[in-house]
Amino acid sequence: MQPCIFCRIVERQSPAKFVYEDDLVVAFEDLHPQAPVHLLVVTRKHLPSLNEAKAEDEPLLGRLFTVAARLARERGLEAKGYRTVINSGAWAGQSVIHIHVHVMGGRVFRWPPG
């Protein structure tokens, strides 16, 4: 079985414009942005979705969100607001089966989404 696209990006086997990386997560620009700022924060560990998360993944999941907040601050999004999204499962729109957080900002978002 071939690794998922995010695993290939994490291993630098597929191209992406990286904006952050550390020992637990990487972040890169979304190829099909839905906002002026649209980043993906991805775990280095292949975790298919939030459904598979275990107690031992808490530090990893915490890092996902602290990095998302850091990147939003660095891009000046905190003053007006930004959206973070995790899709879990097909009905939620998860198209890559590897947990990731979308960080989107730079435009007004409406509620409810979708």
N, CA and C atoms as an extended XYZ file, in Angstrom:
342
Properties=species:S:1:pos:R:3:atomname:S:1:resname:S:1:resid:I:1 pbc="F F F"
N         0.843       -1.184        0.000 N   MET     1
C         0.000        0.000        0.000 CA  MET     1
C         0.887        1.245        0.000 C   MET     1
N         0.582        2.189       -0.853 N   GLN     2
C         1.351        3.426       -0.971 CA  GLN     2
C         1.005        4.374        0.171 C   GLN     2
N         2.005        5.044        0.749 N   PRO     3
C         1.719        6.008        1.826 CA  PRO     3
C         0.792        7.123        1.343 C   PRO     3
N         0.065        7.701        2.266 N   CYS     4
C        -0.844        8.795        1.910 CA  CYS     4
C        -0.030       10.014        1.467 C   CYS     4
N        -0.706       10.938        0.805 N   ILE     5
C        -0.032       12.130        0.284 CA  ILE     5
C         0.622       12.934        1.399 C   ILE     5
N        -0.025       13.026        2.569 N   PHE     6
C         0.587       13.802        3.646 CA  PHE     6
C         1.828       13.105        4.188 C   PHE     6
N         1.828       11.787        4.249 N   CYS     7
C         3.047       11.066        4.661 CA  CYS     7
C         4.171       11.336        3.665 C   CYS     7
N         3.847       11.355        2.386 N   ARG     8
C         4.873       11.637        1.371 CA  ARG     8
C         5.374       13.070        1.490 C   ARG     8
N         4.489       14.015        1.794 N   ILE     9
C         4.916       15.403        1.986 CA  ILE     9
C         5.811       15.516        3.215 C   ILE     9
N         5.407       14.896        4.325 N   VAL    10
C         6.205       14.929        5.558 CA  VAL    10
C         7.608       14.389        5.293 C   VAL    10
N         7.712       13.346        4.485 N   GLU    11
C         9.004       12.738        4.158 CA  GLU    11
C         9.708       13.443        2.992 C   GLU    11
N         9.112       14.537        2.514 N   ARG    12
C         9.648       15.337        1.410 CA  ARG    12
C         9.792       14.525        0.123 C   ARG    12
N         8.883       13.584       -0.058 N   GLN    13
C         8.820       12.810       -1.296 CA  GLN    13
C         7.842       13.429       -2.285 C   GLN    13
N         7.001       14.329       -1.806 N   SER    14
C         6.078       15.110       -2.640 CA  SER    14
C         6.266       16.574       -2.265 C   SER    14
N         6.118       17.460       -3.239 N   PRO    15
C         6.380       18.882       -2.966 CA  PRO    15
C         5.288       19.555       -2.138 C   PRO    15
N         5.708       20.520       -1.364 N   ALA    16
C         4.805       21.393       -0.611 CA  ALA    16
C         5.615       22.607       -0.181 C   ALA    16
N         4.919       23.717        0.034 N   LYS    17
C         5.579       24.922        0.524 CA  LYS    17
C         5.465       24.929        2.045 C   LYS    17
N         6.511       24.444        2.705 N   PHE    18
C         6.540       24.340        4.162 CA  PHE    18
C         6.623       25.728        4.787 C   PHE    18
N         5.874       25.918        5.874 N   VAL    19
C         5.931       27.172        6.624 CA  VAL    19
C         6.366       26.929        8.062 C   VAL    19
N         6.399       25.653        8.476 N   TYR    20
C         6.790       25.312        9.846 CA  TYR    20
C         7.062       23.815        9.900 C   TYR    20
N         8.031       23.434       10.751 N   GLU    21
C         8.201       22.023       11.069 CA  GLU    21
C         8.956       21.871       12.371 C   GLU    21
N         8.603       20.824       13.097 N   ASP    22
C         9.314       20.434       14.308 CA  ASP    22
C         9.296       18.913       14.395 C   ASP    22
N         9.575       18.376       15.551 N   ASP    23
C         9.666       16.922       15.676 CA  ASP    23
C         8.318       16.210       15.634 C   ASP    23
N         7.201       16.923       15.830 N   LEU    24
C         5.879       16.296       15.863 CA  LEU    24
C         4.981       16.658       14.681 C   LEU    24
N         5.102       17.878       14.191 N   VAL    25
C         4.192       18.342       13.135 CA  VAL    25
C         4.924       19.126       12.064 C   VAL    25
N         4.284       19.228       10.918 N   VAL    26
C         4.736       20.118        9.851 CA  VAL    26
C         3.531       20.943        9.413 C   VAL    26
N         3.781       22.094        8.821 N   ALA    27
C         2.712       22.925        8.282 CA  ALA    27
C         3.134       23.411        6.907 C   ALA    27
N         2.165       23.459        6.020 N   PHE    28
C         2.439       23.896        4.662 CA  PHE    28
C         1.199       24.561        4.081 C   PHE    28
N         1.391       25.278        2.993 N   GLU    29
C         0.286       25.959        2.336 CA  GLU    29
C        -0.600       24.948        1.619 C   GLU    29
N        -1.919       25.157        1.708 N   ASP    30
C        -2.869       24.299        1.014 CA  ASP    30
C        -2.746       24.521       -0.489 C   ASP    30
N        -2.767       23.447       -1.253 N   LEU    31
C        -2.663       23.545       -2.714 CA  LEU    31
C        -3.884       24.192       -3.345 C   LEU    31
N        -5.028       24.071       -2.700 N   HIS    32
C        -6.278       24.632       -3.210 CA  HIS    32
C        -6.891       25.512       -2.126 C   HIS    32
N        -6.287       26.688       -1.877 N   PRO    33
C        -6.721       27.522       -0.751 CA  PRO    33
C        -8.164       27.990       -0.874 C   PRO    33
N        -8.835       27.997        0.276 N   GLN    34
C       -10.219       28.455        0.367 CA  GLN    34
C       -10.315       29.824        1.039 C   GLN    34
N        -9.160       30.421        1.292 N   ALA    35
C        -9.081       31.739        1.919 CA  ALA    35
C        -7.707       32.323        1.580 C   ALA    35
N        -7.530       33.640        1.757 N   PRO    36
C        -6.213       34.226        1.488 CA  PRO    36
C        -5.081       33.538        2.252 C   PRO    36
N        -5.350       33.122        3.483 N   VAL    37
C        -4.411       32.277        4.231 CA  VAL    37
C        -5.089       30.937        4.416 C   VAL    37
N        -4.454       29.881        3.957 N   HIS    38
C        -4.986       28.522        4.144 CA  HIS    38
C        -3.797       27.583        4.295 C   HIS    38
N        -3.545       27.226        5.538 N   LEU    39
C        -2.430       26.349        5.877 CA  LEU    39
C        -2.966       25.024        6.385 C   LEU    39
N        -2.151       23.989        6.269 N   LEU    40
C        -2.461       22.685        6.832 CA  LEU    40
C        -1.385       22.344        7.849 C   LEU    40
N        -1.791       22.006        9.053 N   VAL    41
C        -0.868       21.544       10.090 CA  VAL    41
C        -1.096       20.040       10.203 C   VAL    41
N        -0.041       19.272        9.971 N   VAL    42
C        -0.127       17.823        9.801 CA  VAL    42
C         0.801       17.131       10.786 C   VAL    42
N         0.348       16.037       11.349 N   THR    43
C         1.206       15.257       12.245 CA  THR    43
C         2.241       14.485       11.430 C   THR    43
N         3.430       14.366       11.978 N   ARG    44
C         4.427       13.502       11.336 CA  ARG    44
C         3.998       12.038       11.444 C   ARG    44
N         3.423       11.683       12.585 N   LYS    45
C         2.898       10.335       12.789 CA  LYS    45
C         1.636       10.178       11.958 C   LYS    45
N         1.516        9.068       11.266 N   HIS    46
C         0.289        8.815       10.506 CA  HIS    46
C        -0.822        8.402       11.470 C   HIS    46
N        -1.738        9.321       11.673 N   LEU    47
C        -2.927        9.094       12.491 CA  LEU    47
C        -4.093        9.374       11.545 C   LEU    47
N        -4.879        8.358       11.175 N   PRO    48
C        -5.892        8.550       10.129 CA  PRO    48
C        -6.889        9.677       10.397 C   PRO    48
N        -7.402        9.767       11.609 N   SER    49
C        -8.359       10.828       11.930 CA  SER    49
C        -8.450       10.964       13.440 C   SER    49
N        -9.249       11.899       13.876 N   LEU    50
C        -9.474       12.088       15.307 CA  LEU    50
C       -10.074       10.838       15.943 C   LEU    50
N       -10.802       10.062       15.165 N   ASN    51
C       -11.420        8.834       15.677 CA  ASN    51
C       -10.409        7.835       16.230 C   ASN    51
N        -9.214        7.813       15.694 N   GLU    52
C        -8.191        6.857       16.119 CA  GLU    52
C        -7.286        7.396       17.219 C   GLU    52
N        -7.492        8.629       17.633 N   ALA    53
C        -6.633        9.243       18.650 CA  ALA    53
C        -6.793        8.524       19.990 C   ALA    53
N        -5.682        8.333       20.658 N   LYS    54
C        -5.638        7.672       21.970 CA  LYS    54
C        -5.058        8.657       22.990 C   LYS    54
N        -5.125        8.276       24.257 N   ALA    55
C        -4.591        9.126       25.325 CA  ALA    55
C        -3.122        9.463       25.079 C   ALA    55
N        -2.376        8.523       24.543 N   GLU    56
C        -0.950        8.777       24.302 CA  GLU    56
C        -0.712        9.811       23.199 C   GLU    56
N        -1.753       10.142       22.432 N   ASP    57
C        -1.639       11.142       21.373 CA  ASP    57
C        -1.934       12.559       21.856 C   ASP    57
N        -2.273       12.723       23.129 N   GLU    58
C        -2.619       14.055       23.628 CA  GLU    58
C        -1.524       15.087       23.403 C   GLU    58
N        -0.247       14.790       23.668 N   PRO    59
C         0.789       15.804       23.384 CA  PRO    59
C         0.841       16.170       21.893 C   PRO    59
N         0.649       15.199       21.032 N   LEU    60
C         0.650       15.433       19.593 CA  LEU    60
C        -0.528       16.309       19.178 C   LEU    60
N        -1.709       16.002       19.692 N   LEU    61
C        -2.893       16.796       19.354 CA  LEU    61
C        -2.787       18.210       19.900 C   LEU    61
N        -2.240       18.340       21.099 N   GLY    62
C        -1.999       19.670       21.652 CA  GLY    62
C        -1.060       20.473       20.779 C   GLY    62
N        -0.016       19.830       20.272 N   ARG    63
C         0.934       20.520       19.390 CA  ARG    63
C         0.249       20.994       18.113 C   ARG    63
N        -0.654       20.171       17.562 N   LEU    64
C        -1.385       20.594       16.364 CA  LEU    64
C        -2.030       21.958       16.577 C   LEU    64
N        -2.696       22.115       17.723 N   PHE    65
C        -3.425       23.355       17.957 CA  PHE    65
C        -2.524       24.507       18.365 C   PHE    65
N        -1.468       24.255       19.120 N   THR    66
C        -0.588       25.365       19.485 CA  THR    66
C         0.173       25.873       18.262 C   THR    66
N         0.540       24.974       17.371 N   VAL    67
C         1.196       25.403       16.135 CA  VAL    67
C         0.206       26.155       15.254 C   VAL    67
N        -1.037       25.672       15.172 N   ALA    68
C        -2.060       26.383       14.396 CA  ALA    68
C        -2.219       27.813       14.906 C   ALA    68
N        -2.298       27.980       16.222 N   ALA    69
C        -2.451       29.323       16.810 CA  ALA    69
C        -1.216       30.178       16.530 C   ALA    69
N        -0.047       29.586       16.653 N   ARG    70
C         1.199       30.326       16.393 CA  ARG    70
C         1.237       30.835       14.954 C   ARG    70
N         0.891       29.974       14.012 N   LEU    71
C         0.913       30.365       12.603 CA  LEU    71
C        -0.121       31.447       12.310 C   LEU    71
N        -1.289       31.354       12.935 N   ALA    72
C        -2.313       32.385       12.759 CA  ALA    72
C        -1.807       33.729       13.286 C   ALA    72
N        -1.164       33.715       14.470 N   ARG    73
C        -0.597       34.956       15.020 CA  ARG    73
C         0.460       35.523       14.088 C   ARG    73
N         1.358       34.658       13.598 N   GLU    74
C         2.444       35.113       12.723 CA  GLU    74
C         1.928       35.751       11.446 C   GLU    74
N         0.748       35.357       11.017 N   ARG    75
C         0.160       35.908        9.798 CA  ARG    75
C        -0.834       37.025       10.075 C   ARG    75
N        -0.896       37.465       11.326 N   GLY    76
C        -1.744       38.596       11.684 CA  GLY    76
C        -3.238       38.313       11.650 C   GLY    76
N        -3.620       37.059       11.841 N   LEU    77
C        -5.028       36.686       11.748 CA  LEU    77
C        -5.795       36.825       13.058 C   LEU    77
N        -5.106       36.908       14.179 N   GLU    78
C        -5.810       36.861       15.463 CA  GLU    78
C        -6.693       38.080       15.722 C   GLU    78
N        -6.358       39.227       15.178 N   ALA    79
C        -7.143       40.432       15.453 CA  ALA    79
C        -8.566       40.330       14.906 C   ALA    79
N        -8.714       39.848       13.692 N   LYS    80
C       -10.043       39.755       13.074 CA  LYS    80
C       -10.641       38.359       13.195 C   LYS    80
N        -9.815       37.368       13.451 N   GLY    81
C       -10.303       36.002       13.607 CA  GLY    81
C        -9.884       35.096       12.465 C   GLY    81
N        -9.938       33.833       12.736 N   TYR    82
C        -9.579       32.811       11.757 CA  TYR    82
C       -10.338       31.540       12.110 C   TYR    82
N       -10.329       30.609       11.189 N   ARG    83
C       -11.035       29.348       11.388 CA  ARG    83
C       -10.026       28.208       11.397 C   ARG    83
N       -10.208       27.284       12.357 N   THR    84
C        -9.468       26.025       12.360 CA  THR    84
C       -10.485       24.916       12.181 C   THR    84
N       -10.127       23.929       11.355 N   VAL    85
C       -11.056       22.854       11.031 CA  VAL    85
C       -10.315       21.532       11.016 C   VAL    85
N       -10.936       20.518       11.634 N   ILE    86
C       -10.513       19.127       11.469 CA  ILE    86
C       -11.725       18.377       10.937 C   ILE    86
N       -11.592       17.771        9.777 N   ASN    87
C       -12.651       16.941        9.216 CA  ASN    87
C       -12.359       15.486        9.581 C   ASN    87
N       -13.355       14.788       10.081 N   SER    88
C       -13.194       13.368       10.443 CA  SER    88
C       -14.255       12.554        9.721 C   SER    88
N       -13.827       11.824        8.714 N   GLY    89
C       -14.730       10.960        7.965 CA  GLY    89
C       -15.254       11.596        6.689 C   GLY    89
N       -15.751       10.741        5.814 N   ALA    90
C       -16.191       11.154        4.489 CA  ALA    90
C       -17.314       12.184        4.538 C   ALA    90
N       -18.300       12.001        5.406 N   TRP    91
C       -19.427       12.933        5.453 CA  TRP    91
C       -19.003       14.313        5.925 C   TRP    91
N       -17.899       14.389        6.644 N   ALA    92
C       -17.391       15.684        7.099 CA  ALA    92
C       -16.482       16.335        6.059 C   ALA    92
N       -16.168       15.606        5.004 N   GLY    93
C       -15.335       16.162        3.945 CA  GLY    93
C       -13.863       15.799        4.047 C   GLY    93
N       -13.523       14.812        4.891 N   GLN    94
C       -12.118       14.416        4.992 CA  GLN    94
C       -11.709       13.703        3.708 C   GLN    94
N       -10.795       14.298        2.960 N   SER    95
C       -10.364       13.712        1.690 CA  SER    95
C        -8.983       13.073        1.779 C   SER    95
N        -8.182       13.462        2.764 N   VAL    96
C        -6.889       12.822        3.006 CA  VAL    96
C        -6.989       12.145        4.366 C   VAL    96
N        -6.758       10.848        4.387 N   ILE    97
C        -6.939       10.072        5.608 CA  ILE    97
C        -5.650       10.137        6.439 C   ILE    97
N        -5.428       11.325        6.984 N   HIS    98
C        -4.276       11.632        7.844 CA  HIS    98
C        -4.693       12.894        8.597 C   HIS    98
N        -4.719       12.835        9.907 N   ILE    99
C        -5.230       13.970       10.682 CA  ILE    99
C        -4.462       15.246       10.359 C   ILE    99
N        -5.215       16.336       10.217 N   HIS   100
C        -4.615       17.632        9.930 CA  HIS   100
C        -5.596       18.730       10.323 C   HIS   100
N        -5.043       19.882       10.618 N   VAL   101
C        -5.842       21.054       10.965 CA  VAL   101
C        -5.706       22.076        9.840 C   VAL   101
N        -6.841       22.521        9.335 N   HIS   102
C        -6.855       23.636        8.396 CA  HIS   102
C        -6.824       24.923        9.213 C   HIS   102
N        -5.976       25.849        8.840 N   VAL   103
C        -5.937       27.184        9.438 CA  VAL   103
C        -6.250       28.150        8.303 C   VAL   103
N        -7.403       28.813        8.410 N   MET   104
C        -7.856       29.681        7.329 CA  MET   104
C        -8.196       31.068        7.866 C   MET   104
N        -7.828       32.083        7.114 N   GLY   105
C        -8.132       33.444        7.531 CA  GLY   105
C        -7.916       34.424        6.397 C   GLY   105
N        -8.168       35.687        6.724 N   GLY   106
C        -7.998       36.732        5.734 CA  GLY   106
C        -9.275       37.068        4.994 C   GLY   106
N       -10.384       36.457        5.396 N   ARG   107
C       -11.692       36.784        4.826 CA  ARG   107
C       -12.748       36.471        5.881 C   ARG   107
N       -13.974       36.937        5.649 N   VAL   108
C       -15.081       36.661        6.546 CA  VAL   108
C       -15.606       35.259        6.275 C   VAL   108
N       -15.853       34.513        7.331 N   PHE   109
C       -16.466       33.188        7.233 CA  PHE   109
C       -17.887       33.269        7.773 C   PHE   109
N       -18.767       32.498        7.230 N   ARG   110
C       -20.157       32.462        7.667 CA  ARG   110
C       -20.426       31.198        8.478 C   ARG   110
N       -21.514       31.218        9.221 N   TRP   111
C       -21.929       30.052        9.998 CA  TRP   111
C       -23.367       29.755        9.651 C   TRP   111
N       -23.770       28.558        9.439 N   PRO   112
C       -22.958       27.346        9.517 CA  PRO   112
C       -22.112       27.164        8.269 C   PRO   112
N       -20.963       26.483        8.407 N   PRO   113
C       -20.115       26.218        7.250 CA  PRO   113
C       -20.750       25.137        6.371 C   PRO   113
N       -20.284       25.043        5.154 N   GLY   114
C       -20.729       23.986        4.257 CA  GLY   114
C       -22.092       24.237        3.760 C   GLY   114
